[in-house]
Each structure stands twice: as structure tokens, then as C-alpha cells.
Amino acid sequence: MTKVTFSNAVPGDSNEDAVSLDKTESNPEQAVAVSEDHPKSKSEPFISIEDGVHTIHGVDCIWHNMYAESTFTTFRWISPYDDIDSMLIKVARNVEQGLYSIISMSASKHSLTVVCACEKNWEGLPVGWYCR
């Protein structure tokens, strides 16, 4: 039996969005952690393991706000259907709209870390700002 757990931490949540998937496989190297028809597939990464080769779809994004007076401190979001190029464009749009300024940024094929300065509190950020 293969047990896979992914956490998609959102401010205010504990492990409410954590996904546990118990699946018995004839070959442990052939497991699908979260498939497209899984109820959490819209907020969880899609990882497939076939013949020992990992295929990861999506980008794991983390924002760290260095502005101490804001209630927006750290935010993590896993974008299951975007690639790194489209996520970089979304970050650029956020900067263009004045949501935050970038202090530092690191990006790879499936990971994006933005260290930013944002004076807005959580309540002042538009809904879905991270995925526009």
C-alpha cells in the first residue's frame, strides 16, 4: 500500500487541505498520487510515477513578505496547471498593479520563491491575487 500526503498550506488553515490517498498498487513504482478526477486536483500538484520516472506538473510558489507591519507574511500556493513562465508573468502583473515590490526572486522549472515588500494586509489583497 502506498500512502501519499500533500499539504497545501493557506493562511488560517492547519491541515484542512491536506490530501491523503491510500492506494494499493501491484507495482509500487507505478502510482498516481493525485489524478485529474481527484476532488483536490485543482489545488494539489499532479505527480505521476511511471517506471521510476517522476513527472511533476505545476509550480510550487512561495511568497515571503518582508514588510513587518503587514499581516501578510508568508503564503504558499501550488499551481497545478501553470508552468514557470506563466507564473513569472503573473508575478510581473502583481508588481505592475502595485500589490508588492520584489526584493528577491528565485525560480526553477517547478518552484518559485518571491521575497517581496507588501504594505497591504491580507484583507487588502484582492481575492485570487496569486493566480491572476
MARRO-282046 format. One record per residue: residue in one letter; x, z, y of N, C-alpha, C, CB in turn. Coordinates in steps of 0.02 Angstrom, whole numbers. Glycine has a CB too. Layout:
<gukols>
 res    n_u    n_w    n_v   ca_u   ca_w   ca_v    c_u    c_w    c_v   cb_u   cb_w   cb_v
   A      X      Z      Y      X      Z      Y      X      Z      Y      X      Z      Y
...
</gukols>
This chain:
<gukols>
 res    n_u    n_w    n_v   ca_u   ca_w   ca_v    c_u    c_w    c_v   cb_u   cb_w   cb_v
   M     42      0    -59      0      0      0     45      0     62    -48     61      0
   T     27    -40    110     64    -45    173     21    -15    228     83   -118    189
   K     48     33    265     12     62    321     50     45    384      4    140    313
   V     16     13    431     46     -9    493      7     22    550     49    -86    498
   T     41     53    597      8     82    655     41     55    719     11    160    653
   F      0     31    764     24      9    829    -11     51    882     10    -67    840
   S     26     68    933     -3    106    988     -3     63   1051     36    172   1000
   N    -58     62   1086    -63     25   1149    -81     77   1202   -116    -33   1146
   A    -31    110   1229    -42    166   1274    -69    142   1341     22    205   1285
   V   -122    173   1362   -154    159   1426   -162    226   1461   -223    121   1418
   P   -151    229   1527   -157    293   1561   -223    327   1545   -149    284   1636
   G   -219    391   1529   -279    429   1514   -297    430   1441   -336    403   1553
   D   -268    384   1402   -282    382   1330   -230    423   1293   -282    309   1305
   S   -249    448   1236   -199    479   1192   -182    427   1140   -226    545   1159
   N   -214    429   1084   -204    377   1034   -270    343   1019   -174    407    969
   E   -314    340   1068   -380    311   1059   -376    237   1040   -421    319   1122
   D   -325    202   1064   -319    131   1049   -271    117    991   -296     94   1110
   A   -246    169    959   -200    158    903   -238    127    845   -167    225    880
   V   -207     80    813   -238     45    757   -202     63    693   -237    -32    768
   S   -238     88    644   -210     99    578   -242     50    531   -222    173    554
   L   -202     16    494   -227    -35    448   -197    -21    379   -209   -106    472
   D   -240     -4    332   -219      6    263   -235    -58    226   -253     68    230
   K   -185    -87    195   -196   -150    159   -151   -151     98   -182   -211    205
   T   -181   -164     41   -142   -169    -20   -122   -242    -30   -183   -143    -82
   E    -59   -253    -39    -32   -321    -47      1   -327   -115     19   -337      9
   S     -4   -386   -145     30   -398   -208    105   -402   -196      5   -462   -242
   N    125   -426   -138    195   -429   -120    202   -396    -52    221   -503   -118
   P    240   -340    -47    244   -305     17    275   -345     73    283   -241      8
   E    310   -400     57    340   -441    110    289   -488    141    398   -481     82
   Q    229   -492    113    177   -536    140    120   -493    164    153   -588     86
   A    125   -470    225     73   -427    254     56   -452    324     97   -352    257
   V     -7   -448    341    -29   -464    409    -52   -399    440    -85   -518    409
   A    -17   -376    492    -32   -312    522    -98   -314    559     24   -291    569
   V   -108   -362    603   -169   -368    641   -186   -442    645   -163   -336    713
   S   -242   -461    618   -261   -532    619   -307   -545    677   -293   -552    553
   E   -320   -609    690   -361   -627    748   -433   -602    742   -362   -702    755
   D   -458   -591    681   -526   -567    674   -531   -491    673   -556   -595    611
   H   -474   -457    680   -475   -384    683   -505   -362    749   -402   -354    674
   P   -547   -308    749   -581   -288    811   -533   -271    868   -625   -230    798
   K   -472   -250    854   -425   -232    906   -377   -288    923   -386   -170    886
   S   -388   -348    897   -339   -402    906   -331   -423    979   -359   -462    865
   K   -380   -410   1020   -375   -429   1090   -328   -382   1129   -443   -429   1123
   S   -314   -322   1103   -271   -276   1139   -210   -255   1100   -310   -215   1159
   E   -200   -284   1041   -144   -266    999   -102   -328    985   -167   -233    933
   P    -37   -319    972      4   -376    956    -15   -406    888     78   -357    956
   F     -2   -469    880    -14   -502    816     53   -512    783    -53   -570    825
   I     65   -477    728    129   -482    693    115   -504    622    167   -414    695
   S    147   -557    601    140   -578    532    208   -579    498    107   -649    528
   I    210   -559    436    272   -558    398    261   -603    337    292   -485    376
   E    298   -657    334    291   -704    279    360   -719    252    255   -769    302
   D    369   -706    188    433   -719    155    492   -685    191    446   -793    149
   G    480   -626    218    533   -589    251    549   -611    321    594   -593    211
   V    512   -660    348    524   -685    416    469   -657    461    526   -763    418
   H    488   -623    514    439   -594    560    420   -645    613    468   -530    593
   T    357   -651    627    332   -691    682    293   -645    728    288   -751    656
   I    315   -640    790    282   -596    838    252   -639    893    333   -544    868
   H    187   -629    905    152   -665    957    137   -617   1014     86   -698    930
   G    150   -637   1074    134   -595   1131    195   -563   1163     86   -542   1110
   V    182   -524   1216    235   -492   1255    217   -419   1265    245   -529   1323
   D    264   -375   1252    257   -303   1264    281   -291   1335    297   -260   1211
   C    236   -271   1380    251   -264   1452    249   -191   1473    203   -306   1494
   I    299   -170   1511    301   -101   1537    317   -104   1611    354    -58   1498
   W    277    -68   1651    290    -60   1722    308     12   1735    227    -82   1765
   H    363     23   1772    383     90   1794    380     90   1870    455    109   1768
   N    339    133   1899    333    137   1972    379    192   1997    259    150   1993
   M    424    176   2042    472    224   2068    446    259   2131    537    188   2084
   Y    388    240   2156    359    272   2215    329    339   2194    306    226   2250
   A    361    393   2212    344    459   2186    275    484   2206    395    509   2209
   E    249    463   2262    185    490   2286    124    456   2253    180    483   2360
   S    135    404   2215     80    367   2183     62    399   2116     99    294   2173
   T     -3    395   2099    -24    418   2033    -11    365   1979    -99    436   2033
   F      7    305   2001     27    251   1955    102    261   1941     13    179   1984
   T    118    286   1882    188    300   1865    215    250   1814    195    371   1839
   T    185    248   1756    208    203   1703    147    173   1669    253    240   1651
   F    152    109   1653     97     75   1620    125     28   1567     52     37   1671
   R     96     28   1508    117    -17   1454     57    -58   1432    148     22   1394
   W     67   -123   1425     14   -167   1403     45   -220   1357    -22   -200   1463
   I     13   -232   1301     36   -283   1255     -9   -343   1263     37   -257   1181
   S     20   -397   1285    -17   -459   1296    -10   -503   1234      9   -497   1359
   P    -62   -503   1190    -54   -536   1126    -53   -612   1128   -109   -515   1082
   Y    -79   -643   1181    -84   -716   1181    -41   -750   1235   -155   -736   1190
   D     -6   -711   1275     37   -740   1327    108   -747   1302     35   -697   1391
   D    145   -794   1332    216   -797   1319    252   -768   1380    240   -871   1305
   I    317   -761   1377    354   -728   1431    348   -767   1496    428   -720   1412
   D    345   -833   1492    340   -874   1553    275   -859   1591    343   -948   1536
   S    219   -855   1556    156   -842   1590    154   -770   1616     97   -854   1542
   M    186   -723   1581    188   -654   1607    230   -649   1670    215   -606   1553
   L    285   -686   1673    326   -686   1734    287   -715   1793    391   -727   1723
   I    246   -765   1780    204   -794   1833    153   -742   1856    168   -858   1807
   K    125   -703   1810     76   -651   1828    110   -597   1871     45   -619   1766
   V    171   -579   1854    208   -530   1895    220   -559   1965    276   -511   1861
   A    239   -622   1968    250   -654   2033    186   -655   2075    275   -726   2024
   R    129   -666   2044     65   -664   2080     51   -594   2107      7   -688   2035
   N     66   -544   2066     56   -474   2089     98   -459   2150     73   -425   2033
   V    160   -482   2150    205   -471   2207    179   -510   2267    278   -493   2191
   E    157   -572   2256    130   -613   2310     68   -581   2342    113   -683   2283
   Q     27   -548   2301    -33   -515   2326    -18   -447   2358    -83   -505   2269
   G     44   -425   2355     64   -363   2386     47   -300   2345     31   -357   2452
   L     35   -308   2280     20   -249   2239     81   -204   2231     -5   -271   2170
   Y    140   -234   2225    202   -196   2220    260   -241   2237    210   -166   2148
   S    318   -211   2248    380   -249   2255    424   -233   2195    416   -232   2323
   I    466   -280   2178    509   -272   2119    575   -241   2139    520   -339   2084
   I    593   -188   2104    659   -157   2111    707   -188   2060    656    -80   2103
   S    683   -194   1999    722   -222   1944    675   -250   1892    770   -168   1913
   M    698   -300   1856    657   -329   1804    701   -354   1747    613   -387   1832
   S    678   -343   1686    714   -366   1627    664   -401   1582    748   -306   1589
   A    683   -460   1557    637   -498   1516    673   -530   1457    601   -552   1557
   S    640   -531   1401    663   -569   1342    602   -604   1314    697   -522   1289
   K    608   -636   1257    554   -676   1230    489   -637   1219    575   -707   1165
   H    494   -574   1197    434   -534   1182    433   -467   1218    429   -523   1108
   S    471   -460   1271    474   -396   1307    483   -408   1381    530   -351   1279
   L    447   -369   1421    453   -373   1494    451   -302   1522    397   -417   1525
   T    502   -284   1560    503   -219   1593    510   -231   1668    561   -174   1566
   V    463   -204   1706    464   -211   1779    472   -141   1809    398   -246   1804
   V    525   -131   1846    534    -70   1885    513    -90   1956    609    -42   1882
   C    461    -56   1981    431    -78   2043    421    -20   2092    364   -112   2030
   A    402    -38   2152    382     11   2203    311     -7   2224    431     10   2265
   C    265     38   2209    194     27   2224    166     90   2257    154     10   2159
   E    143     82   2319    115    139   2356     44    154   2335    118    125   2430
   K     12    108   2300    -58    118   2280    -63    167   2223    -90     51   2260
   N   -118    206   2223   -134    248   2166   -171    206   2114   -177    310   2187
   W   -182    234   2054   -218    198   2002   -285    172   2028   -229    243   1941
   E   -319    214   2065   -386    197   2090   -383    138   2139   -418    256   2124
   G   -326    128   2172   -319     74   2221   -299      7   2192   -270     95   2272
   L   -280      7   2128   -261    -56   2096   -323    -93   2071   -212    -44   2037
   P   -326   -159   2080   -385   -196   2057   -389   -195   1980   -382   -269   2082
   V   -448   -197   1954   -459   -198   1882   -425   -260   1853   -535   -197   1865
   G   -386   -250   1800   -353   -306   1767   -294   -335   1804   -402   -360   1756
   W   -266   -297   1851   -210   -323   1892   -151   -347   1849   -186   -269   1939
   Y   -140   -317   1792    -83   -332   1749    -91   -396   1710    -71   -275   1701
   C   -151   -423   1705   -161   -483   1664   -188   -542   1703   -208   -468   1607
   R   -181   -541   1769   -206   -596   1810   -151   -646   1824   -234   -571   1876
</gukols>
